[in-house]
């Protein structure tokens, strides 16, 4: 077997073998679908009785038994009538057959020996002998609605991993175990950073004092660097008139992901009395910041001499994500975008793009990511369906070409993806890898033809005529919540000193050293160092251990010798004792760790 070239065929074939094993053990099971996914596969089932993760070992055993039989995979084109006959009783398959017939699409099946057949386009391995018996593993089960629709039945989804070799599988399983230890939801609780409370609302994180400090440190750095990079700061409200999003087109395209309008025009007293009052206005919790920034631009006439405008805002937006899709900080319903909009002339576009790309890479490096591993995706129009996009063909050709040109000039590792552009413009998506090599979507650099046209944005050019500006959307983190979740997992909660919510924990050896420790705390705070004291009745050893468990970068011990020398005994995380230091020297050491 070619170890890499047919791994997708192997994974696809394993999904069929899983379904065959399930039907043998649970004959009355209804089959859903079983596609391949990154690193593996899954299959959805409707069982008569629930199963658990404990049942997966038996299913794996049966799959290996089937593999050992060296079964052939064979494709076959069949009629709708035959498909209905051979899959009678499989209601989900019959539903798919009906859809294929309606679309006049050909129907194909794959047979696995004489033990299983399924609706499938393939491809598959030719024979199960191509599958490594030790290269796969069923991992867990989860719930999944049929076709992802909450109105449909809930099915049981069985997940599996599959690799060409057992070594690759073992390495991936080790990575999964390490990922569990780094899970930002787990560490968020252990480090007392945040929690999500159902009484408040799903997808709406509550930030504890340490989490709020972490956020503030990141935000202060963000503001400082934006001002240094020529951005101006703006602010916008959390709600806005529905007319804004009707004008922008977002209401028509995305209203299912927005919270319902707030009706204005009726007082609470009138509502309680059931009085019918005409609704004068409708307001929306803002799902994005763009229309507000556009209105700032439109507030006064603009000259070509004033452009470019670079307006940045950390603006909290609200989107009604499905309950089943919410996940810690990475998928929430209220999140803060580090938004910026750049409005510029055509002759300024290249320079603005370069500035943004440099800024993105600087931010990644500042937060400890390897910029050499950044992958970029250039999203382009679907060349076969150009009429569905806003803007002119000339505008699209220019912006797609200029993004490609700048990406090459900046030596970005990028892949072009036709048909992945938003209807309003092409974009560059940046993905970074964490300490475990996992990719995370963060920065986006997006052209927008839609808003300048819909809001009729113009400036007076050097000939005294109105001209349409170019508009760039740009986010560095994507959202604060998601980026903080990434940082927690990347560092396993052991943040670099400049980011750590508590940079130093002061530990007086005994009660008689507490006053000196209090004085040290006051001095550190004045010097801009985030510190706390633990003068509980626990032993010094236990207090040191507690500080280490909280992943605090520095422990400062105060005793008789430190009082006499006017110093502190410094213990650094993972490095041990650093000896005695004056408070001033200690503070200077920490400040040098803040990225420029």
C-alpha positions in Angstrom: 0.0 0.0 0.0 1.2 3.5 -0.8 1.2 4.9 2.8 0.1 8.4 1.9 -1.5 8.6 -1.5 -4.7 6.7 -0.6 -5.2 7.6 3.0 -8.5 9.4 2.2 -9.7 6.2 0.4 -8.7 4.2 3.5 -10.6 6.5 5.8 -13.7 6.5 3.5 -13.5 2.7 3.4 -13.3 2.4 7.2 -16.5 4.4 7.5 -18.3 1.8 5.4 -16.7 -1.0 7.5 -17.9 0.8 10.6 -21.5 0.8 9.3 -21.2 -2.9 8.3 -20.0 -3.7 11.9 -22.9 -1.7 13.4 -25.5 -3.5 11.3 -24.1 -6.9 12.3 -24.2 -6.1 16.0 -27.4 -4.0 15.8 -29.4 -5.2 12.7 -32.3 -2.7 13.1 -30.1 0.4 13.1 -30.9 3.1 10.6 -28.0 4.5 8.6 -27.2 8.1 8.1 -24.0 9.2 6.3 -20.3 8.5 6.8 -17.9 11.0 5.3 -14.1 11.4 5.8 -12.9 14.2 8.0 -9.5 15.6 9.0 -7.5 12.7 10.4 -10.3 10.2 10.2 -14.0 9.5 9.6 -17.4 9.3 11.2 -20.8 7.6 10.5 -24.2 8.6 11.8 -26.7 6.1 13.1 -30.2 5.9 14.6 -30.0 3.1 17.2 -33.0 1.5 18.7 -31.3 1.6 22.1 -28.5 4.1 23.1 -24.9 2.9 22.9 -21.9 4.3 24.7 -18.1 4.7 24.2 -17.7 1.3 26.0 -19.3 -0.4 23.0 -16.7 0.9 20.5 -14.1 -1.8 21.3 -16.5 -4.6 20.1 -17.2 -2.6 16.9 -13.5 -2.1 16.3 -12.9 -5.9 16.7 -15.6 -6.6 14.1 -14.1 -4.1 11.7 -10.7 -5.8 12.0 -12.4 -9.1 11.3 -13.9 -7.7 8.1 -10.6 -6.2 7.0 -8.9 -9.6 7.5 -11.3 -11.1 5.0 -9.8 -9.1 2.2 -13.1 -7.8 0.9 -13.3 -6.0 -2.4 -14.9 -2.5 -2.8 -16.9 -2.3 -6.1 -18.8 0.6 -7.5 -22.1 0.2 -9.3 -24.5 2.6 -11.1 -28.1 1.7 -10.4 -31.6 3.0 -11.1 -33.7 4.9 -8.6 -36.1 2.0 -8.5 -33.3 -0.5 -7.7 -31.8 1.8 -5.1 -35.1 2.1 -3.3 -35.5 -1.7 -3.4 -32.1 -2.6 -2.0 -32.2 0.1 0.7 -35.8 -0.5 1.7 -36.3 0.2 5.4 -33.4 2.6 5.6 -35.4 5.8 5.8 -32.5 8.3 5.7 -31.1 6.6 2.6 -34.5 6.6 0.9 -34.7 10.4 1.6 -31.3 10.8 -0.1 -32.4 8.7 -3.0 -35.5 10.9 -3.5 -33.3 14.0 -3.5 -30.9 12.5 -6.0 -33.9 11.5 -8.3 -35.4 15.0 -8.0 -32.0 16.5 -9.0 -31.7 14.0 -11.8 -28.3 13.0 -10.4 -26.9 9.5 -11.1 -27.1 7.0 -8.3 -24.1 4.9 -7.4 -23.5 2.4 -4.7 -20.4 0.7 -3.3 -20.4 -2.9 -2.3 -18.0 -4.2 0.3 -17.7 -7.9 -0.6 -21.1 -9.4 0.1 -21.4 -8.0 3.6 -22.4 -4.3 3.0 -23.5 -1.8 0.4 -24.1 1.9 0.7 -25.0 5.0 -1.4 -21.7 6.4 -2.3 -19.7 8.1 -5.0 -16.4 6.8 -3.6 -13.5 6.6 -4.0 -12.5 3.6 -1.9 -9.6 1.2 -1.6 -9.8 -1.7 -4.0 -9.6 -4.3 -1.2 -9.5 -4.2 2.6 -6.0 -5.7 2.5 -4.8 -2.1 1.8 -6.0 -1.0 5.3 -3.5 -1.2 8.2 -5.2 -3.3 10.9 -3.4 -1.2 13.6 -3.7 2.2 11.9 -7.2 3.1 13.0 -9.2 3.5 16.2 -12.8 4.4 17.1 -12.5 7.3 19.5 -15.9 8.5 20.8 -19.6 9.1 20.1 -21.6 12.3 20.0 -25.0 13.5 19.1 -25.7 15.0 15.6 -28.9 16.1 14.0 -29.7 14.5 10.7 -28.4 16.9 8.0 -27.4 19.3 10.8 -31.0 20.5 11.2 -32.4 20.8 14.8 -35.9 19.9 13.5 -34.6 16.5 12.3 -34.0 13.4 14.5 -30.9 13.3 16.7 -28.5 10.6 15.5 -25.5 9.0 17.2 -22.3 9.9 15.5 -19.3 7.5 15.9 -15.9 9.0 15.3 -12.8 7.2 14.2 -9.1 8.1 13.5 -7.2 6.5 10.7 -3.6 6.8 9.6 -1.3 4.9 7.2 0.8 3.5 10.1 0.4 2.6 13.8 3.2 5.1 14.6 1.3 8.0 13.1 -1.9 6.9 15.0 0.0 6.7 18.3 1.6 10.1 17.8 -1.8 11.6 17.1 -3.4 10.0 20.1 -0.6 11.4 22.3 -1.3 14.9 20.8 -5.0 14.4 21.6 -4.1 13.6 25.3 -1.9 16.7 25.4 -4.7 18.8 23.9 -7.1 17.6 26.6 -4.6 18.9 29.3 -4.5 22.2 27.4 -8.2 22.6 26.8 -8.9 26.2 27.5 -12.3 25.3 29.1 -10.5 23.1 31.6 -7.6 25.5 32.3 -10.0 28.5 32.3 -11.7 26.9 35.4 -8.4 25.7 37.0 -6.7 29.1 36.6 -9.9 31.0 37.6 -10.0 33.0 34.3 -13.6 32.7 33.2 -16.7 30.6 33.2 -20.0 30.3 31.2 -23.1 30.3 33.3 -26.4 29.1 31.8 -28.3 31.5 34.1 -26.5 34.3 32.2 -26.8 32.7 28.8 -25.0 30.1 26.7 -22.1 31.5 24.7 -21.8 34.5 27.0 -18.5 34.2 29.0 -18.1 35.8 32.4 -14.6 37.0 33.0 -13.1 36.6 36.5 -10.6 39.0 37.9 -7.6 37.2 36.5 -9.3 36.7 33.1 -10.2 40.4 33.0 -6.6 41.3 33.7 -5.4 39.0 30.9 -7.9 40.7 28.6 -6.8 44.2 29.6 -3.1 43.4 29.1 -3.8 42.2 25.6 -6.2 45.1 24.8 -3.7 47.7 26.1 -1.0 46.2 23.9 -3.5 46.2 20.9 -4.3 49.9 21.4 -0.7 50.9 21.8 0.4 49.1 18.6 -2.5 50.4 16.6 -1.7 54.0 17.5 1.9 53.4 16.6 0.8 51.9 13.2 -1.2 54.9 12.2 -4.7 53.8 13.2 -7.3 56.1 14.8 -9.7 54.7 17.4 -13.4 54.9 17.1 -16.3 53.6 19.2 -19.8 52.5 18.3 -22.9 51.5 20.3 -24.1 47.9 21.0 -27.4 48.4 19.2 -28.4 50.2 16.0 -31.4 50.9 13.9 -32.4 47.9 11.8 -32.3 50.2 8.7 -28.5 50.1 8.9 -28.4 46.4 8.3 -31.2 46.5 5.7 -29.1 49.0 3.8 -25.9 47.0 4.2 -27.7 43.8 3.0 -26.8 41.9 6.2 -30.4 41.6 7.3 -31.4 39.9 4.1 -28.5 37.5 4.1 -27.8 36.8 7.7 -30.9 37.6 9.8 -31.2 34.0 11.0 -27.9 34.5 12.8 -29.0 37.8 14.4 -31.0 38.4 17.5 -34.6 39.5 16.9 -35.2 43.2 16.6 -35.9 45.3 19.7 -39.2 47.2 19.0 -39.2 50.8 20.1 -42.4 52.8 20.4 -44.2 51.2 23.2 -43.5 51.7 27.0 -43.5 48.8 29.4 -46.7 50.2 31.0 -48.4 50.2 27.6 -47.3 46.7 26.9 -48.7 45.6 30.3 -52.0 47.2 29.5 -52.0 45.5 26.1 -52.3 48.8 24.3 -51.7 48.7 20.6 -49.1 51.3 19.8 -47.5 51.7 16.4 -43.9 50.6 16.3 -41.9 53.5 15.2 -38.4 51.9 15.1 -36.7 48.6 15.3 -33.2 48.1 16.7 -30.7 45.2 16.5 -28.0 44.0 18.8 -25.1 44.7 16.4 -23.8 41.5 14.6 -20.9 43.5 13.2 -19.3 46.9 13.4 -19.0 47.8 9.7 -22.1 50.0 9.2 -21.2 52.2 12.1 -17.8 52.9 10.7 -19.3 53.6 7.3 -21.6 56.2 9.0 -18.6 57.9 10.6 -17.1 58.2 7.1 -20.3 59.6 5.7 -20.6 62.2 8.4 -18.7 64.8 6.4 -17.5 65.1 2.8 -14.0 63.6 2.2 -11.2 64.8 -0.1 -8.6 62.5 -1.8 -6.0 64.4 0.3 -7.5 63.0 3.6 -7.4 59.3 2.5 -6.4 56.7 3.8 -8.6 56.4 6.9 -7.6 53.6 9.3 -10.3 53.2 12.0 -10.0 50.6 14.6 -12.4 49.4 17.4 -12.6 46.6 19.9 -16.3 46.2 19.4 -18.5 43.6 21.0 -21.0 42.0 18.6 -23.8 39.5 19.1 -24.8 36.5 16.9 -27.3 33.8 17.6 -25.1 30.7 17.1 -26.8 27.4 17.4 -26.6 25.8 20.9 -24.9 22.7 19.6 -22.2 24.7 17.9 -21.2 26.7 21.0 -17.8 25.7 22.4 -16.0 27.5 25.2 -14.4 30.7 24.0 -13.9 29.6 20.4 -17.6 29.7 19.5 -19.7 32.2 21.5 -22.8 34.4 21.1 -21.3 37.6 22.3 -17.7 38.4 21.3 -15.4 41.3 20.8 -13.9 41.8 17.4 -10.6 43.6 17.0 -12.1 45.4 14.0 -10.5 47.9 11.7 -11.7 49.4 8.4 -9.4 51.0 6.0 -10.9 53.3 3.4 -8.5 54.4 0.7 -7.9 55.4 -2.9 -7.0 52.8 -5.6 -3.4 54.0 -5.7 -3.1 53.4 -2.0 -4.4 49.8 -1.9 -1.0 48.0 -2.3 0.7 50.0 0.4 -2.3 49.4 2.8 -2.3 45.7 2.2 1.4 45.5 2.9 1.0 47.4 6.1 -1.7 45.1 7.3 0.2 42.0 6.5 3.3 43.3 8.3 1.0 44.1 11.3 -0.5 40.7 11.3 2.9 38.9 11.3 4.2 41.3 14.0 1.2 40.4 16.3 1.8 36.7 15.8 5.5 37.0 16.6 4.7 39.2 19.7 2.4 36.6 21.1 4.9 33.8 20.6 3.8 32.1 17.4 6.2 30.9 14.7 5.4 33.2 11.7 7.2 30.7 9.4 4.4 28.3 10.0 1.6 30.7 9.1 -0.6 29.4 6.3 -2.7 31.8 4.1 -5.7 31.2 2.0 -6.6 33.5 -0.9 -10.4 33.3 -1.4 -11.5 34.1 -4.9 -14.8 34.3 -6.8 -16.4 31.2 -8.4 -15.4 31.8 -12.0 -18.6 29.9 -13.2 -21.0 32.0 -11.1 -19.7 35.6 -11.2 -23.1 37.2 -11.3 -23.8 36.4 -7.6 -21.1 38.8 -6.4 -21.3 42.5 -5.6 -19.1 44.9 -7.5 -17.8 45.1 -11.1 -15.7 42.6 -12.9 -13.0 45.2 -13.2 -13.0 45.7 -9.4 -12.8 42.0 -8.7 -10.0 41.5 -11.2 -8.0 44.3 -9.7 -8.5 43.2 -6.1 -7.9 39.5 -6.7 -4.8 40.2 -8.6 -3.5 42.7 -6.1 -4.0 40.3 -3.2 -2.1 37.6 -5.2 0.7 40.1 -6.0 1.1 41.3 -2.5 1.0 37.8 -1.0 3.8 36.8 -3.3 5.9 39.9 -2.6 5.5 39.2 1.1 6.6 35.6 0.6 3.4 34.3 2.2 2.7 30.6 2.0 -0.7 30.8 0.4 -3.3 28.6 -1.4 -5.9 29.9 -3.8 -9.5 28.8 -3.2 -11.9 29.5 -6.0 -15.5 30.0 -4.9 -14.5 30.8 -1.2 -14.8 34.5 -1.5 -17.6 36.3 0.3 -20.2 37.8 -2.1 -18.8 41.3 -1.3 -15.1 40.7 -2.0 -12.0 38.5 -2.1 -9.9 38.0 1.0 -6.8 36.6 2.7 -7.4 34.3 5.7 -4.4 33.7 8.0 -4.1 30.5 10.1 -1.4 30.0 12.7 -0.2 26.8 14.4 -0.1 26.4 18.2 2.4 24.4 20.2 0.7 21.2 19.2 0.8 22.0 15.5 -3.0 22.6 15.3 -4.2 25.3 12.9 -6.3 28.2 14.2 -8.1 30.7 12.0 -7.3 34.2 13.3 -6.6 37.2 11.0 -8.6 38.2 8.0 -7.9 40.8 5.3 -11.1 41.4 3.2 -12.0 43.6 0.4 -15.6 44.9 0.4 -17.4 46.2 -2.7 -20.8 45.9 -1.1 -20.8 48.6 1.6 -19.2 51.4 -0.5 -21.9 50.8 -3.1 -24.9 50.3 -0.8 -24.0 53.4 1.4 -22.8 55.4 -1.6 -19.4 56.1 -0.2 -17.4 58.7 -2.2 -14.6 61.2 -2.0 -13.6 64.1 -4.2 -10.7 63.2 -6.3 -7.9 65.4 -7.6 -10.1 66.4 -10.6 -12.9 67.6 -8.4 -15.1 64.6 -9.2 -16.8 62.1 -7.0 -15.0 58.7 -6.8 -15.8 55.5 -5.0 -13.1 54.5 -2.4 -11.9 51.0 -1.7 -12.8 49.5 1.6 -10.8 46.9 3.5 -12.1 44.9 6.5 -9.3 43.7 8.8 -9.1 41.8 12.1 -5.9 40.6 13.7 -7.2 38.3 16.5 -10.5 37.6 14.8 -12.1 38.0 18.3 -10.6 38.5 21.7 -12.4 35.4 23.1 -11.1 33.1 20.4 -7.6 34.5 20.6 -7.5 34.1 24.3 -8.7 30.6 24.0 -5.9 29.9 21.6 -3.3 31.5 23.9 -4.5 29.4 26.8 -4.0 26.2 24.8 -0.8 27.3 23.1 0.9 28.1 26.4 -1.0 25.4 28.4 -1.9 28.3 30.8 1.7 29.1 31.5 1.6 32.6 29.9 4.8 34.5 29.2 5.5 37.0 32.0 4.2 40.0 30.2 0.8 38.4 29.7 0.4 36.6 33.0 -2.5 38.0 35.1 -0.3 37.6 38.2 3.4 38.1 37.4 4.7 37.5 40.9 3.4 35.8 44.1 5.0 37.1 47.3 5.4 34.5 50.1 6.4 35.7 53.6 8.1 32.8 55.4 6.2 33.5 58.6 3.8 36.1 60.1 6.7 38.3 61.2 7.7 38.8 57.6 4.2 39.8 56.4 4.6 43.6 56.8 7.8 43.5 54.7 5.9 41.5 52.1 3.1 44.1 52.1 5.6 46.9 51.5 7.1 44.9 48.6 3.6 44.5 47.1 3.0 48.3 47.2 6.4 48.9 45.6 5.7 46.4 42.8 2.3 47.8 42.1 3.8 51.3 41.8 6.4 49.9 39.4 3.6 48.4 37.2 4.1 44.8 38.2 1.0 42.6 38.8 1.6 40.9 42.2 -0.3 39.3 45.1 0.6 38.0 48.5 -0.2 34.6 50.0 0.3 34.8 53.7 -2.0 32.0 54.7 -1.3 29.5 57.5 -0.1 26.8 55.0 3.5 25.8 55.1 5.9 27.7 52.7 6.3 24.5 50.6 2.5 24.2 50.1 2.2 27.9 49.2 5.1 27.5 46.7 3.3 24.5 45.2 0.0 26.4 45.0 1.7 29.3 43.1 3.3 26.7 40.7 -0.1 25.1 40.1 -1.4 28.6 39.1 1.5 28.8 36.7 2.7 32.2 38.1 6.0 33.2 36.5 7.8 34.3 39.6 7.7 33.5 43.4 9.2 36.0 45.7 10.1 34.7 49.2 10.7 37.2 52.1 12.4 36.2 55.3 14.9 37.6 57.8 17.8 37.8 55.3 15.7 39.6 52.6 14.5 42.1 55.2 18.0 42.8 56.2 19.3 43.1 52.6 16.1 44.9 51.4 15.7 42.2 48.7 13.5 39.3 47.7 14.5 35.7 47.0 13.4 35.1 43.4 12.2 31.7 42.1 11.4 31.5 38.4 8.8 29.2 36.9 10.4 26.0 35.5 13.9 27.4 36.2 14.1 27.4 39.9 16.0 29.8 42.2 17.4 33.0 40.7 18.9 34.3 43.9 18.2 37.6 45.7 17.3 40.8 43.8 16.3 44.3 44.7 12.7 45.2 43.8 13.9 47.7 41.3 16.1 45.1 39.5 13.3 42.6 39.6 10.8 45.0 38.0 13.3 46.0 35.3 13.8 42.3 34.5 10.1 41.8 33.9 9.6 45.0 31.9 12.3 43.9 29.5 10.2 40.8 28.6 7.4 43.0 27.1 7.6 42.8 23.3 8.5 46.0 21.5 
